[in-house]
Amino acid sequence: MKAAVLGAGSWGTTFAQVLADADTAVTIWARRAEIAESINGLHMNPRYLPGITLPSALAATTDVAAALDGADLVVLSVTAQTLRACLTEWTPLIPPDALLVSLMKGIELGSCKRMSEVIMETAGVPDSRVAVVSGPNLAREIAERQMAASVVACTDEHSARMLQRACHSGYFRPYWNTDVIGCELGGTVKNIIALAVGIAVALGLGDNTKATLITRGLAEMARLGEAMGADPRTFAGLAGMGDLVATCSSPLSRNRRFGEYLGQGLSTAQALEMITQTAESATSYAPVLELARKFGAEMPITEVVAAVITGRLSVADAAAALAARSAKPEWYGSE
């Protein structure tokens, strides 16, 4: 088994390490020559994972054709909004039978397509050749080889199991399923809810508020997912509740930090500059809301987050906007 990881950010580098530690031969493509040189020479990526020693078997290159040569797995780890352009360039170089694996957690602006849909459309491959990885995957902790689990999903069971074997290491336990829709929506919506939790933290609100946002955020995620055909069980698992809790609870989460900066009074542009890396919630909220309206899924927390990001609602008024909602039964369909 040979893998190519396209993208040497924190999560791409970490997943490349996971593959190498699972005895999968892996080459990572880096856009910057200094990162590739550091991975090859020092076994480190000081820009994104300072202090982490990477496996000596992990090779890096700035030549995407060299990385893709003979690859059985092509792991895509770029920002959601650049995936289509990158993949358009890379598709002619991808081996014809390779499984394409998405590490992205976002929805494409304009098209409202999930990342697997963008891959299928751009690379011209069937759903059986596209898989996703989703779960409580804070890159730094996994790079430190702390115990973690995740979900690898593909509509084709054989492909899901193949990916599971390729990334199953002593500290990284992948579970497989076939619910690509649920895994992708869970990975996207949790970033938006984490932003709301970050705002709450900055405002000095306590654990009751955070628990409320997490729980009701899960309800939003599940409503949209079920409306779009996802398996409801997915949202109770690692790609749903697991990822949501980790992202909302950890200061390592860039989306939660983005929310904290907004809660401290910074503008959206200033908050993004402070993070230095991509916070997918900053763009994905818009297509998520489009999908919610299209499928008739009520998502009040996401609506408030959108209003804050676009400046239509002040941070101070955000909590009041949610609290002012009418009282309802907890479960839809209850009398």
DRENDO-1510 file (C-alpha; in Angstrom, 1 decimal, always signed):
<recs>
REC; n; res; u; v; w
REC; 1; MET; +0.0; +0.0; +0.0 .
REC; 2; LYS; +1.4; +3.4; -1.0 .
REC; 3; ALA; -0.1; +6.7; +0.0 .
REC; 4; ALA; +0.3; +10.3; -1.2 .
REC; 5; VAL; -0.8; +13.1; +1.1 .
REC; 6; LEU; -1.3; +16.4; -0.7 .
REC; 7; GLY; -1.0; +19.2; +1.8 .
REC; 8; ALA; +1.6; +19.6; +4.6 .
REC; 9; GLY; -0.5; +21.7; +7.1 .
REC; 10; SER; -1.0; +20.4; +10.6 .
REC; 11; TRP; -3.7; +17.8; +9.9 .
REC; 12; GLY; -2.1; +16.7; +6.6 .
REC; 13; THR; +1.3; +16.2; +8.2 .
REC; 14; THR; -0.3; +14.4; +11.2 .
REC; 15; PHE; -2.3; +12.0; +9.0 .
REC; 16; ALA; +0.8; +11.3; +7.0 .
REC; 17; GLN; +2.5; +10.4; +10.3 .
REC; 18; VAL; -0.4; +8.1; +11.2 .
REC; 19; LEU; -0.1; +6.3; +7.8 .
REC; 20; ALA; +3.7; +5.9; +8.3 .
REC; 21; ASP; +3.2; +4.6; +11.8 .
REC; 22; ALA; +0.7; +2.1; +10.4 .
REC; 23; ASP; +3.4; +0.8; +8.1 .
REC; 24; THR; +1.9; +2.4; +5.0 .
REC; 25; ALA; +4.5; +3.9; +2.6 .
REC; 26; VAL; +3.7; +7.6; +2.4 .
REC; 27; THR; +5.0; +10.7; +0.6 .
REC; 28; ILE; +3.7; +14.1; +1.6 .
REC; 29; TRP; +3.5; +17.0; -0.9 .
REC; 30; ALA; +4.3; +20.4; +0.4 .
REC; 31; ARG; +3.8; +23.6; -1.4 .
REC; 32; ARG; +6.8; +25.2; +0.3 .
REC; 33; ALA; +10.3; +23.9; -0.3 .
REC; 34; GLU; +11.5; +24.7; +3.2 .
REC; 35; ILE; +8.8; +22.5; +4.7 .
REC; 36; ALA; +9.7; +19.5; +2.5 .
REC; 37; GLU; +13.3; +20.0; +3.3 .
REC; 38; SER; +12.7; +20.1; +7.0 .
REC; 39; ILE; +10.5; +16.9; +6.9 .
REC; 40; ASN; +13.2; +15.1; +4.9 .
REC; 41; GLY; +16.3; +16.4; +6.7 .
REC; 42; LEU; +15.1; +17.1; +10.3 .
REC; 43; HIS; +11.9; +14.9; +10.4 .
REC; 44; MET; +10.0; +17.9; +11.6 .
REC; 45; ASN; +7.4; +20.4; +10.3 .
REC; 46; PRO; +8.3; +23.4; +12.5 .
REC; 47; ARG; +5.7; +25.7; +10.9 .
REC; 48; TYR; +2.7; +23.6; +11.7 .
REC; 49; LEU; +3.8; +21.0; +14.3 .
REC; 50; PRO; +6.8; +22.5; +16.2 .
REC; 51; GLY; +8.5; +20.1; +18.5 .
REC; 52; ILE; +7.0; +17.0; +16.9 .
REC; 53; THR; +9.5; +14.4; +15.6 .
REC; 54; LEU; +8.0; +12.8; +12.5 .
REC; 55; PRO; +8.8; +9.2; +11.3 .
REC; 56; SER; +12.0; +8.8; +9.4 .
REC; 57; ALA; +10.1; +6.8; +6.8 .
REC; 58; LEU; +7.9; +9.8; +5.9 .
REC; 59; ALA; +9.2; +11.4; +2.7 .
REC; 60; ALA; +8.3; +14.8; +1.4 .
REC; 61; THR; +8.5; +16.5; -2.0 .
REC; 62; THR; +7.4; +19.7; -3.7 .
REC; 63; ASP; +6.8; +17.7; -6.9 .
REC; 64; VAL; +3.1; +16.6; -6.9 .
REC; 65; ALA; +3.7; +14.1; -9.8 .
REC; 66; ALA; +6.4; +12.4; -7.8 .
REC; 67; ALA; +4.2; +12.2; -4.7 .
REC; 68; LEU; +1.3; +10.7; -6.8 .
REC; 69; ASP; +3.4; +8.2; -8.7 .
REC; 70; GLY; +2.0; +4.7; -8.0 .
REC; 71; ALA; -0.2; +5.9; -5.1 .
REC; 72; ASP; -3.0; +3.6; -4.0 .
REC; 73; LEU; -4.4; +6.3; -1.6 .
REC; 74; VAL; -4.5; +9.9; -2.5 .
REC; 75; VAL; -5.2; +11.9; +0.7 .
REC; 76; LEU; -6.4; +15.5; +0.0 .
REC; 77; SER; -5.6; +18.0; +2.8 .
REC; 78; VAL; -6.1; +21.5; +1.4 .
REC; 79; THR; -8.6; +24.2; +2.4 .
REC; 80; ALA; -12.2; +23.5; +1.4 .
REC; 81; GLN; -12.5; +26.5; -0.9 .
REC; 82; THR; -9.3; +25.7; -2.8 .
REC; 83; LEU; -10.0; +22.0; -3.3 .
REC; 84; ARG; -11.7; +22.3; -6.8 .
REC; 85; ALA; -8.8; +24.4; -8.3 .
REC; 86; CYS; -6.1; +22.1; -6.8 .
REC; 87; LEU; -7.8; +18.9; -7.9 .
REC; 88; THR; -8.4; +20.3; -11.4 .
REC; 89; GLU; -4.6; +20.6; -11.7 .
REC; 90; TRP; -3.8; +17.3; -10.0 .
REC; 91; THR; -6.4; +14.9; -11.6 .
REC; 92; PRO; -4.4; +14.0; -14.7 .
REC; 93; LEU; -1.6; +12.8; -12.4 .
REC; 94; ILE; -3.7; +10.6; -10.1 .
REC; 95; PRO; -3.4; +6.8; -10.7 .
REC; 96; PRO; -6.6; +5.5; -12.3 .
REC; 97; ASP; -7.5; +3.1; -9.5 .
REC; 98; ALA; -6.5; +5.2; -6.5 .
REC; 99; LEU; -8.9; +5.8; -3.6 .
REC; 100; LEU; -9.3; +9.6; -3.0 .
REC; 101; VAL; -9.5; +10.4; +0.7 .
REC; 102; SER; -10.8; +13.8; +2.0 .
REC; 103; LEU; -9.5; +15.3; +5.2 .
REC; 104; MET; -11.4; +18.5; +4.6 .
REC; 105; LYS; -14.3; +19.6; +6.8 .
REC; 106; GLY; -16.2; +22.2; +4.9 .
REC; 107; ILE; -18.8; +22.9; +2.2 .
REC; 108; GLU; -18.0; +24.6; -1.1 .
REC; 109; LEU; -19.2; +28.2; -1.5 .
REC; 110; GLY; -21.5; +28.7; -4.4 .
REC; 111; SER; -22.2; +25.1; -5.2 .
REC; 112; CYS; -23.1; +24.0; -1.6 .
REC; 113; LYS; -21.3; +20.7; -2.4 .
REC; 114; ARG; -19.7; +18.5; +0.2 .
REC; 115; MET; -16.0; +17.8; -0.3 .
REC; 116; SER; -16.7; +14.3; -1.6 .
REC; 117; GLU; -19.1; +15.7; -4.2 .
REC; 118; VAL; -16.4; +18.2; -5.3 .
REC; 119; ILE; -13.9; +15.3; -5.7 .
REC; 120; MET; -16.3; +13.1; -7.7 .
REC; 121; GLU; -17.2; +16.0; -10.0 .
REC; 122; THR; -13.8; +17.4; -10.5 .
REC; 123; ALA; -11.8; +14.1; -10.7 .
REC; 124; GLY; -14.6; +12.3; -12.6 .
REC; 125; VAL; -14.6; +9.3; -10.2 .
REC; 126; PRO; -17.5; +7.3; -8.8 .
REC; 127; ASP; -18.5; +7.4; -5.1 .
REC; 128; SER; -16.8; +4.0; -4.5 .
REC; 129; ARG; -13.4; +5.7; -5.1 .
REC; 130; VAL; -14.0; +8.6; -2.6 .
REC; 131; ALA; -13.6; +8.3; +1.2 .
REC; 132; VAL; -13.6; +10.7; +4.1 .
REC; 133; VAL; -12.0; +10.8; +7.5 .
REC; 134; SER; -13.9; +12.5; +10.3 .
REC; 135; GLY; -13.9; +12.5; +14.1 .
REC; 136; PRO; -12.3; +14.1; +17.1 .
REC; 137; ASN; -9.0; +14.7; +15.3 .
REC; 138; LEU; -7.2; +17.6; +17.0 .
REC; 139; ALA; -3.9; +17.4; +15.1 .
REC; 140; ARG; -1.5; +18.3; +17.8 .
REC; 141; GLU; -2.7; +15.6; +20.2 .
REC; 142; ILE; -2.5; +12.9; +17.5 .
REC; 143; ALA; +0.9; +14.1; +16.4 .
REC; 144; GLU; +2.0; +13.6; +20.0 .
REC; 145; ARG; +0.7; +10.0; +19.6 .
REC; 146; GLN; -2.0; +10.4; +22.1 .
REC; 147; MET; -4.8; +7.8; +21.8 .
REC; 148; ALA; -7.5; +8.9; +19.3 .
REC; 149; ALA; -10.3; +7.4; +17.2 .
REC; 150; SER; -11.9; +8.4; +14.0 .
REC; 151; VAL; -14.3; +7.3; +11.3 .
REC; 152; VAL; -13.3; +6.4; +7.8 .
REC; 153; ALA; -16.3; +6.4; +5.5 .
REC; 154; CYS; -17.0; +5.3; +1.9 .
REC; 155; THR; -20.1; +4.1; +0.2 .
REC; 156; ASP; -18.1; +1.1; -0.8 .
REC; 157; GLU; -17.4; -1.1; +2.2 .
REC; 158; HIS; -14.3; -2.7; +0.7 .
REC; 159; SER; -12.7; +0.8; +0.1 .
REC; 160; ALA; -13.6; +1.9; +3.7 .
REC; 161; ARG; -12.0; -1.3; +5.1 .
REC; 162; MET; -8.9; -0.8; +3.0 .
REC; 163; LEU; -8.5; +2.8; +4.3 .
REC; 164; GLN; -9.1; +1.5; +7.8 .
REC; 165; ARG; -6.2; -0.9; +7.5 .
REC; 166; ALA; -3.9; +1.7; +6.0 .
REC; 167; CYS; -4.3; +4.1; +9.0 .
REC; 168; HIS; -4.7; +1.8; +12.0 .
REC; 169; SER; -1.8; +2.4; +14.2 .
REC; 170; GLY; -1.0; +1.8; +17.9 .
REC; 171; TYR; -2.6; +5.2; +18.9 .
REC; 172; PHE; -5.0; +5.9; +16.1 .
REC; 173; ARG; -8.1; +3.6; +15.9 .
REC; 174; PRO; -10.3; +4.1; +12.8 .
REC; 175; TYR; -13.8; +2.7; +12.6 .
REC; 176; TRP; -15.4; +2.4; +9.2 .
REC; 177; ASN; -18.9; +3.1; +8.0 .
REC; 178; THR; -20.7; +3.9; +4.7 .
REC; 179; ASP; -22.4; +7.1; +5.7 .
REC; 180; VAL; -20.3; +9.7; +3.9 .
REC; 181; ILE; -23.1; +12.4; +4.1 .
REC; 182; GLY; -23.4; +12.1; +7.8 .
REC; 183; CYS; -19.6; +12.2; +8.4 .
REC; 184; GLU; -19.1; +15.2; +6.2 .
REC; 185; LEU; -22.0; +17.2; +7.7 .
REC; 186; GLY; -20.8; +16.4; +11.2 .
REC; 187; GLY; -17.3; +17.6; +10.4 .
REC; 188; THR; -18.6; +20.8; +9.0 .
REC; 189; VAL; -21.4; +21.9; +11.4 .
REC; 190; LYS; -19.3; +21.2; +14.5 .
REC; 191; ASN; -16.9; +24.0; +13.4 .
REC; 192; ILE; -19.8; +26.5; +13.4 .
REC; 193; ILE; -21.0; +25.3; +16.8 .
REC; 194; ALA; -17.4; +25.5; +18.2 .
REC; 195; LEU; -17.3; +29.2; +17.0 .
REC; 196; ALA; -20.5; +29.8; +19.0 .
REC; 197; VAL; -18.9; +28.1; +22.1 .
REC; 198; GLY; -15.8; +30.3; +21.6 .
REC; 199; ILE; -17.9; +33.4; +21.7 .
REC; 200; ALA; -19.6; +32.2; +24.9 .
REC; 201; VAL; -16.2; +31.5; +26.5 .
REC; 202; ALA; -15.0; +35.0; +25.7 .
REC; 203; LEU; -18.2; +36.5; +27.2 .
REC; 204; GLY; -17.4; +34.6; +30.5 .
REC; 205; LEU; -20.4; +32.3; +30.2 .
REC; 206; GLY; -20.2; +29.0; +32.0 .
REC; 207; ASP; -20.4; +25.3; +31.5 .
REC; 208; ASN; -24.2; +25.2; +31.4 .
REC; 209; THR; -24.1; +27.6; +28.4 .
REC; 210; LYS; -21.4; +25.5; +26.7 .
REC; 211; ALA; -23.3; +22.3; +27.3 .
REC; 212; THR; -26.5; +23.9; +25.9 .
REC; 213; LEU; -24.7; +25.0; +22.7 .
REC; 214; ILE; -23.1; +21.6; +22.2 .
REC; 215; THR; -26.3; +19.7; +22.7 .
REC; 216; ARG; -28.5; +22.0; +20.7 .
REC; 217; GLY; -25.8; +22.2; +18.1 .
REC; 218; LEU; -25.9; +18.4; +17.8 .
REC; 219; ALA; -29.7; +18.7; +17.2 .
REC; 220; GLU; -29.0; +21.2; +14.4 .
REC; 221; MET; -26.4; +18.8; +12.8 .
REC; 222; ALA; -28.8; +15.9; +13.1 .
REC; 223; ARG; -31.8; +17.7; +11.6 .
REC; 224; LEU; -29.8; +18.8; +8.6 .
REC; 225; GLY; -28.2; +15.4; +8.2 .
REC; 226; GLU; -31.4; +13.4; +8.3 .
REC; 227; ALA; -33.0; +15.8; +5.9 .
REC; 228; MET; -30.2; +15.1; +3.5 .
REC; 229; GLY; -30.3; +11.4; +3.8 .
REC; 230; ALA; -27.6; +10.7; +6.5 .
REC; 231; ASP; -27.8; +7.8; +9.0 .
REC; 232; PRO; -29.0; +9.3; +12.3 .
REC; 233; ARG; -26.7; +7.0; +14.2 .
REC; 234; THR; -23.7; +8.8; +12.8 .
REC; 235; PHE; -24.4; +11.9; +14.8 .
REC; 236; ALA; -24.2; +9.9; +18.1 .
REC; 237; GLY; -20.8; +8.6; +17.2 .
REC; 238; LEU; -17.3; +9.8; +16.6 .
REC; 239; ALA; -18.0; +11.9; +13.5 .
REC; 240; GLY; -20.9; +13.6; +15.3 .
REC; 241; MET; -20.9; +14.0; +19.0 .
REC; 242; GLY; -17.2; +13.0; +19.3 .
REC; 243; ASP; -15.9; +15.6; +16.9 .
REC; 244; LEU; -18.3; +18.2; +18.3 .
REC; 245; VAL; -17.2; +17.8; +21.9 .
REC; 246; ALA; -13.5; +17.8; +21.1 .
REC; 247; THR; -13.8; +20.9; +18.8 .
REC; 248; CYS; -16.0; +22.8; +21.2 .
REC; 249; SER; -14.0; +21.9; +24.4 .
REC; 250; SER; -10.4; +22.3; +23.3 .
REC; 251; PRO; -8.4; +25.5; +23.1 .
REC; 252; LEU; -6.4; +23.7; +20.4 .
REC; 253; SER; -9.5; +24.1; +18.1 .
REC; 254; ARG; -8.9; +27.0; +15.7 .
REC; 255; ASN; -12.7; +27.4; +15.1 .
REC; 256; ARG; -13.3; +27.8; +18.9 .
REC; 257; ARG; -10.4; +30.3; +19.1 .
REC; 258; PHE; -11.9; +32.2; +16.1 .
REC; 259; GLY; -15.1; +32.5; +18.1 .
REC; 260; GLU; -13.1; +33.6; +21.2 .
REC; 261; TYR; -11.5; +36.4; +19.2 .
REC; 262; LEU; -14.8; +37.5; +17.9 .
REC; 263; GLY; -16.2; +37.5; +21.5 .
REC; 264; GLN; -13.3; +39.7; +22.6 .
REC; 265; GLY; -14.4; +42.3; +20.1 .
REC; 266; LEU; -12.2; +41.6; +17.1 .
REC; 267; SER; -13.6; +41.9; +13.6 .
REC; 268; THR; -13.9; +38.8; +11.5 .
REC; 269; ALA; -10.8; +39.8; +9.5 .
REC; 270; GLN; -8.8; +40.5; +12.7 .
REC; 271; ALA; -9.8; +37.2; +14.2 .
REC; 272; LEU; -8.8; +35.2; +11.2 .
REC; 273; GLU; -5.4; +37.0; +11.1 .
REC; 274; MET; -4.8; +36.1; +14.7 .
REC; 275; ILE; -5.5; +32.4; +14.0 .
REC; 276; THR; -3.0; +32.3; +11.1 .
REC; 277; GLN; -4.5; +29.0; +9.8 .
REC; 278; THR; -7.8; +28.3; +8.1 .
REC; 279; ALA; -11.0; +28.3; +10.3 .
REC; 280; GLU; -13.5; +26.6; +8.0 .
REC; 281; SER; -16.4; +28.0; +9.9 .
REC; 282; ALA; -15.6; +31.5; +8.6 .
REC; 283; THR; -16.9; +30.4; +5.1 .
REC; 284; SER; -18.8; +27.2; +5.6 .
REC; 285; TYR; -21.6; +28.8; +7.6 .
REC; 286; ALA; -23.0; +30.3; +4.4 .
REC; 287; PRO; -23.5; +27.2; +2.3 .
REC; 288; VAL; -24.6; +25.3; +5.4 .
REC; 289; LEU; -27.4; +27.8; +5.8 .
REC; 290; GLU; -28.3; +27.5; +2.2 .
REC; 291; LEU; -28.6; +23.7; +2.6 .
REC; 292; ALA; -30.7; +24.2; +5.8 .
REC; 293; ARG; -33.1; +26.4; +3.9 .
REC; 294; LYS; -33.2; +24.1; +0.9 .
REC; 295; PHE; -34.0; +21.0; +3.0 .
REC; 296; GLY; -36.2; +22.8; +5.6 .
REC; 297; ALA; -33.9; +22.2; +8.6 .
REC; 298; GLU; -34.1; +24.7; +11.4 .
REC; 299; MET; -30.6; +25.8; +12.6 .
REC; 300; PRO; -30.9; +28.8; +15.0 .
REC; 301; ILE; -27.3; +28.7; +16.4 .
REC; 302; THR; -25.9; +28.7; +12.8 .
REC; 303; GLU; -28.2; +31.6; +11.9 .
REC; 304; VAL; -26.8; +33.6; +14.9 .
REC; 305; VAL; -23.2; +32.7; +14.0 .
REC; 306; ALA; -23.8; +33.9; +10.5 .
REC; 307; ALA; -25.2; +37.2; +11.7 .
REC; 308; VAL; -22.2; +37.8; +14.0 .
REC; 309; ILE; -19.6; +36.9; +11.2 .
REC; 310; THR; -21.3; +39.2; +8.7 .
REC; 311; GLY; -21.7; +42.1; +11.3 .
REC; 312; ARG; -25.5; +42.0; +11.3 .
REC; 313; LEU; -25.5; +41.1; +15.0 .
REC; 314; SER; -23.2; +42.2; +17.8 .
REC; 315; VAL; -21.6; +39.7; +20.0 .
REC; 316; ALA; -23.3; +41.2; +23.0 .
REC; 317; ASP; -26.7; +40.6; +21.3 .
REC; 318; ALA; -25.9; +37.0; +20.1 .
REC; 319; ALA; -26.8; +35.3; +23.4 .
REC; 320; ALA; -29.9; +37.3; +23.8 .
REC; 321; ALA; -31.0; +36.4; +20.3 .
REC; 322; LEU; -30.9; +32.7; +21.1 .
REC; 323; ALA; -32.4; +33.1; +24.6 .
REC; 324; ALA; -35.4; +35.0; +23.1 .
REC; 325; ARG; -36.5; +32.0; +21.0 .
REC; 326; SER; -39.9; +30.6; +21.9 .
REC; 327; ALA; -40.0; +27.5; +24.2 .
REC; 328; LYS; -40.6; +24.2; +22.4 .
REC; 329; PRO; -40.6; +20.5; +23.1 .
REC; 330; GLU; -37.1; +19.0; +23.1 .
REC; 331; TRP; -38.0; +16.4; +20.5 .
REC; 332; TYR; -39.7; +17.3; +17.3 .
REC; 333; GLY; -43.1; +15.5; +16.9 .
REC; 334; SER; -43.8; +15.7; +20.7 .
REC; 335; GLU; -47.1; +17.0; +21.8 .
</recs>
